[in-house]
Amino acid sequence: MHRVDCPNLRELMARNGERVIEVEWGRPKSGEAALYPVDVTVEATDRQGLLRDVLEVFAKEKFNVVGAQTQTIKGTAWMTLTVEVSDSSRLGKVLATVAGLSGVRAARRR
């Protein structure tokens, strides 16, 4: 799946235009921005309340978390969260806030 302005799509169309099909996703309601699912990863030192603290950052910024996987190995917590995003610049700010939480080593878009 590629957006119309994706450089990879332009290249694919130039080489194999017959493989490209037009699709249309549900449109947002009038006045609402389109939402896209984005996976983010968090690596942190495991501690009590870590998941709650990470999810609270997304909730305060009104991001809907639609999926979560967590695993702890030898004291390191790995989280993969799927969040609905309308503006990637806002996501960067939220990830910076998550990265500032106690014990978090990294928070980035996957």
PEFENRA-V150511 format. One record per pair of residues at least 4 apart in sequence whose C-alpha atoms are under 6 Angstrom apart, sorted by the first residue. I is the first residue (numbers start at 0). GAP is how many residues later the second one is. D is the distance in whole Angstrom. If there is no record, write none. Layout:
BEGIN
{{I	GAP	D} {I	GAP	D}}
END
This chain:
BEGIN
{{11	4	6} {12	4	4} {27	4	6} {27	6	6} {33	52	6} {34	49	6} {34	50	5} {34	51	5} {35	48	5} {35	49	5} {36	46	6} {36	47	5} {37	44	5} {37	45	5} {38	42	6} {38	43	4} {38	71	5} {39	40	6} {39	41	5} {39	68	6} {39	69	4} {39	70	5} {40	38	5} {40	39	5} {40	66	6} {40	67	6} {41	36	6} {41	37	5} {41	64	6} {41	65	4} {42	34	6} {42	35	5} {42	62	6} {42	63	5} {43	32	6} {43	33	5} {43	59	5} {43	60	4} {43	61	5} {44	30	6} {44	31	5} {44	32	6} {44	58	5} {45	29	5} {45	30	5} {45	31	5} {51	4	6} {57	5	5} {58	4	6} {63	19	6} {63	20	6} {64	17	6} {64	18	4} {65	16	6} {65	17	6} {66	14	6} {66	15	5} {67	12	6} {67	13	4} {68	10	6} {68	11	5} {69	8	6} {69	9	4} {70	6	6} {70	7	5} {71	4	5} {71	5	4} {94	12	6} {98	5	5} {98	7	6} {98	8	5}}
END
